[in-house]
Amino acid sequence: MIKQALIGGLALFAAQSATAAVITVNGYFSATSWEVYFGTPAAPIDPLTLKYSVTFDNALFYEAASIITVISTNIPYAITFSWSPDNAVMVLATAGTSNSCMHFVETFCAFVSDLATGTPNFVEQSPAGGGGWIAGRITGGVIPEPASWALMIAGFGLTGSALRRRARTLA
């Protein structure tokens, strides 16, 4: 009995201490309501949109890694991805490092703290003219994977079938 409790306790400890995992974030967002962040930049891209997919190991550092798949965007700059397991913030940017962005002319930066939603909590763009804009309104979410769509459709189909069958037996 004591041996089983000890093995169970060790298994629970191992499960809680093992936080590394391969994560895929399929997200999209739109940023609008721009306010001058600094300087005197040219007009921002409004709305700024990005639909993306990133897969990474959350226990490893990724500095400006080009492992992001851009599905669609109106951002005219190359976009990279970085991640720091210390602060758990994903940075999507033109010129970014883990938990920061460099504000060169014609750059973009977004911080995603909640990987479950894939929506940034901060979006900034620095168009020509020197300076930057910060988004006042950010909306977005996650893009379900094809397997999730298949499960949802199968669930709706089975629910409809069960309701039809039940209506026939009640009639």
Buried (B, 14 or more C-beta within 10 A) or exposed (E): EEEEEEEEEEEEEEEEEEEEEEEEBBBBBBBBEBEEBEEEBEEBBBBBBBBBBBEBEBEEBBEBBEEBEEEEBEBEBEBBBBBBBEEEBBBBBBBBBBBBBEBEBBBBBBBBEBBEBBBBEBBBBBBEEBBBBBBEEBEBEBBEEEEEEEEEEEEEEEEEEEEEEEEEEEE
